[in-house]
Amino acid sequence: MRRAPLLAGWLGALLSAGAAAHPAPNSLLKLEFGADWVQAEYWVPVSELAYARAAEPNGTEAAYLLRHLSVETPQGTGWTITVGPLREETYLDHAYLVARLTLAPPAGASTRHFVLIDDTVTHEVRNHIVYVVTRGADGMDLLGMLQYPARRLSIERG
């Protein structure tokens, strides 16, 4: 499978970016665009998530994600987010919570243009970065990044 080495390379580059200034790992949100949905795989460092969740210790990780991650049309209409299986993975000696998400737009809205709203970790860990990527012709394409105070990212795919 050719995809695994590409993903591993991108994960290493993105999640450890700025390691000299910020030794803690960052998050990666990988998007895959479909006609009626956007699939997302969200890699969130367990250590950073634990720190961010300290103020909200109750509930499951899935419920916490849904409180801090949302999607809406450019006009402000909310999308439906379904949290699929959660698993833990280790990458470069860091544990990550990996969440599989299905993002579904409201009727008539495009899956190619939306606003991602996320402060899963960044509301508490101000130097944390969320890299948002998608599969491109030569590997992964960076769609944007979120770091406090930014929590909104406009996504537009042609």
Backbone hydrogen bonds in HBPLUS format (Angstrom, degrees):
<---DONOR---> <-ACCEPTOR-->    atom                        ^
c    i                          cat <-CA-CA->   ^        H-A-AA   ^      H-
h    n   atom  resd res      DA  || num        DHA   H-A  angle D-A-AA Bond
n    s   type  num  typ     dist DA aas  dist angle  dist       angle   num
A0007-LEU N   A0003-ARG O   2.87 MM   4  6.06 166.4  1.89 161.7 165.6     1
A0008-ALA N   A0004-ALA O   2.87 MM   4  5.99 162.5  1.90 152.7 158.2     2
A0009-GLY N   A0005-PRO O   2.94 MM   4  6.07 157.1  1.99 144.6 150.3     3
A0010-TRP N   A0006-LEU O   3.00 MM   4  6.24 162.0  2.03 150.9 155.4     4
A0011-LEU N   A0007-LEU O   2.76 MM   4  5.93 162.2  1.79 154.5 160.2     5
A0012-GLY N   A0008-ALA O   2.98 MM   4  6.12 163.9  2.01 146.9 151.0     6
A0013-ALA N   A0009-GLY O   3.00 MM   4  6.21 163.0  2.03 147.2 151.9     7
A0014-LEU N   A0010-TRP O   2.82 MM   4  5.88 172.7  1.82 158.3 160.6     8
A0015-LEU N   A0011-LEU O   2.80 MM   4  5.54 157.0  1.85 145.8 153.5     9
A0016-SER N   A0012-GLY O   3.29 MM   4  5.86 142.4  2.44 129.9 137.5    10
A0017-ALA N   A0014-LEU O   3.25 MM   3  5.09 161.6  2.29 100.0 105.5    11
A0026-ASN N   A0015-LEU O   3.29 MM  11  4.85 155.3  2.36 128.8 135.1    12
A0019-ALA N   A0016-SER O   3.06 MM   3  5.33 121.5  2.41 150.0 142.5    13
A0021-ALA N   A0018-GLY O   3.02 MM   3  5.51 126.8  2.31 112.0 124.5    14
A0022-HIS N   A0018-GLY O   2.82 MM   4  5.85 147.6  1.93 155.3 165.5    15
A0027-SER N   A0129-ILE O   2.98 MM 102  6.27 161.3  2.02 160.9 164.7    16
A0131-TYR N   A0027-SER O   2.98 MM 104  6.19 173.3  1.98 140.8 140.1    17
A0028-LEU N   A0043-TRP O   2.97 MM  15  5.05 154.5  2.04 138.9 147.2    18
A0043-TRP N   A0028-LEU O   2.75 MM  15  5.05 170.1  1.76 162.0 163.3    19
A0029-LEU N   A0131-TYR O   2.78 MM 102  6.11 165.5  1.80 166.8 169.3    20
A0133-VAL N   A0029-LEU O   2.94 MM 104  6.30 158.5  1.98 149.8 156.2    21
A0030-LYS N   A0041-GLU O   2.91 MM  11  5.16 172.2  1.92 149.6 148.3    22
A0041-GLU N   A0030-LYS O   2.91 MM  11  5.16 151.5  1.99 142.8 152.2    23
A0031-LEU N   A0133-VAL O   2.80 MM 102  6.15 169.5  1.81 159.8 161.1    24
A0032-GLU N   A0039-GLN O   2.78 MM   7  5.06 148.4  1.88 153.9 158.5    25
A0039-GLN N   A0032-GLU O   2.86 MM   7  5.06 153.8  1.93 155.9 155.2    26
A0034-GLY N   A0037-TRP O   2.84 MM   3  5.13 151.5  1.92 163.7 161.8    27
A0038-VAL N   A0103-LEU O   2.86 MM  65  5.00 146.7  1.97 144.9 153.8    28
A0103-LEU N   A0038-VAL O   2.80 MM  65  5.00 168.1  1.81 156.0 159.1    29
A0040-ALA N   A0101-LEU O   2.83 MM  61  4.92 162.3  1.86 149.8 149.5    30
A0101-LEU N   A0040-ALA O   2.80 MM  61  4.92 172.3  1.80 150.4 152.6    31
A0042-TYR N   A0099-ALA O   2.86 MM  57  5.08 166.7  1.88 151.1 154.6    32
A0099-ALA N   A0042-TYR O   2.93 MM  57  5.08 159.1  1.97 140.5 145.7    33
A0044-VAL N   A0097-LEU O   2.90 MM  53  5.20 172.0  1.91 154.1 156.6    34
A0097-LEU N   A0044-VAL O   2.73 MM  53  5.20 164.2  1.75 160.2 157.2    35
A0049-LEU N   A0045-PRO O   2.89 MM   4  6.07 161.0  1.93 157.2 163.5    36
A0046-VAL N   A0095-ALA O   2.83 MM  49  5.57 165.5  1.85 134.8 139.8    37
A0050-ALA N   A0046-VAL O   2.89 MM   4  6.00 157.1  1.94 148.6 154.2    38
A0051-TYR N   A0047-SER O   3.26 MM   4  6.47 155.2  2.32 139.6 145.4    39
A0052-ALA N   A0048-GLU O   2.97 MM   4  6.24 162.7  2.00 150.1 154.8    40
A0053-ARG N   A0049-LEU O   2.80 MM   4  5.93 151.3  1.88 151.0 159.1    41
A0054-ALA N   A0051-TYR O   3.33 MM   3  5.36 153.7  2.40  99.8 107.4    42
A0056-GLU N   A0053-ARG O   2.75 MM   3  4.93 142.5  1.89 107.5 120.1    43
A0064-TYR N   A0060-THR O   3.02 MM   4  6.26 158.3  2.07 147.4 153.8    44
A0065-LEU N   A0061-GLU O   2.86 MM   4  6.12 160.7  1.89 152.9 157.7    45
A0066-LEU N   A0062-ALA O   3.07 MM   4  6.35 159.5  2.11 149.1 154.1    46
A0067-ARG N   A0063-ALA O   3.10 MM   4  6.38 133.0  2.33 140.3 152.4    47
A0067-ARG N   A0064-TYR O   3.08 MM   3  5.15 133.1  2.31  98.1 111.1    48
A0068-HIS N   A0064-TYR O   3.22 MM   4  6.49 134.8  2.43 144.5 156.2    49
A0068-HIS N   A0065-LEU O   3.07 MM   3  5.25 135.4  2.27 101.1 113.4    50
A0069-LEU N   A0065-LEU O   2.82 MM   4  5.71 120.3  2.18 154.4 168.8    51
A0119-ASP N   A0068-HIS O   3.04 MM  51  5.47 154.0  2.11 150.9 158.6    52
A0070-SER N   A0117-ILE O   2.82 MM  47  5.12 160.1  1.86 151.8 156.1    53
A0117-ILE N   A0070-SER O   2.83 MM  47  5.12 165.5  1.86 159.3 154.3    54
A0079-TRP N   A0071-VAL O   2.88 MM   8  5.42 153.2  1.95 151.3 144.6    55
A0072-GLU N   A0115-VAL O   3.01 MM  43  5.31 154.3  2.08 145.4 153.5    56
A0115-VAL N   A0072-GLU O   2.79 MM  43  5.31 165.9  1.81 165.4 168.2    57
A0073-THR N   A0077-THR O   2.76 MM   4  5.18 154.7  1.83 143.4 149.7    58
A0076-GLY N   A0073-THR O   2.89 MM   3  5.14 161.2  1.93 111.9 118.2    59
A0080-THR N   A0104-ALA O   2.85 MM  24  5.07 161.7  1.88 155.6 155.6    60
A0104-ALA N   A0080-THR O   2.81 MM  24  5.07 169.1  1.82 156.6 160.0    61
A0082-THR N   A0102-THR O   2.91 MM  20  5.11 159.9  1.95 146.7 153.5    62
A0102-THR N   A0082-THR O   2.90 MM  20  5.11 156.1  1.95 145.6 153.3    63
A0084-GLY N   A0100-ARG O   2.59 MM  16  4.96 161.2  1.63 171.1 171.2    64
A0100-ARG N   A0085-PRO O   3.35 MM  15  5.86 152.2  2.43 148.3 156.3    65
A0087-ARG N   A0098-VAL O   2.99 MM  11  5.28 153.4  2.06 143.4 151.9    66
A0098-VAL N   A0087-ARG O   2.76 MM  11  5.28 174.4  1.76 163.7 164.2    67
A0089-GLU N   A0096-TYR O   2.92 MM   7  5.24 157.5  1.97 147.5 154.9    68
A0096-TYR N   A0089-GLU O   2.68 MM   7  5.24 159.8  1.71 165.3 170.7    69
A0091-TYR N   A0094-HIS O   2.83 MM   3  5.34 160.1  1.87 154.1 156.9    70
A0094-HIS N   A0091-TYR O   2.98 MM   3  5.34 153.3  2.05 112.1 120.5    71
A0109-ALA N   A0106-PRO O   3.03 MM   3  5.66 165.0  2.06 142.6 144.4    72
A0157-ARG N   A0112-ARG O   2.73 MM  45  4.99 162.6  1.76 152.3 158.1    73
A0114-PHE N   A0155-ILE O   2.96 MM  41  5.37 153.2  2.04 146.6 155.3    74
A0155-ILE N   A0114-PHE O   2.77 MM  41  5.37 174.5  1.78 169.4 171.0    75
A0116-LEU N   A0153-LEU O   2.84 MM  37  5.12 168.8  1.85 153.4 150.2    76
A0153-LEU N   A0116-LEU O   2.80 MM  37  5.12 153.2  1.87 149.9 157.8    77
A0118-ASP N   A0151-ARG O   2.85 MM  33  5.20 149.9  1.94 141.7 151.1    78
A0124-GLU N   A0121-VAL O   3.07 MM   3  5.95 161.8  2.10 128.2 132.8    79
A0125-VAL N   A0121-VAL O   2.93 MM   4  5.83 167.9  1.95 153.0 155.6    80
A0128-HIS N   A0125-VAL O   3.12 MM   3  5.56 164.5  2.14 119.2 122.4    81
A0130-VAL N   A0146-LEU O   2.90 MM  16  5.06 157.8  1.95 146.9 153.9    82
A0146-LEU N   A0130-VAL O   2.92 MM  16  5.06 147.8  2.02 136.9 147.2    83
A0132-VAL N   A0144-GLY O   2.91 MM  12  5.37 167.5  1.92 165.6 161.4    84
A0143-LEU N   A0132-VAL O   2.71 MM  11  5.45 157.1  1.76 148.9 155.7    85
A0134-THR N   A0141-ASP O   2.95 MM   7  5.33 145.9  2.07 144.0 154.9    86
A0141-ASP N   A0134-THR O   2.70 MM   7  5.33 167.0  1.71 164.1 168.8    87
A0136-GLY N   A0139-GLY O   2.56 MM   3  5.15 172.8  1.56 146.8 148.4    88
A0150-ALA N   A0147-GLN O   2.87 MM   3  5.45 127.5  2.15 143.8 132.8    89
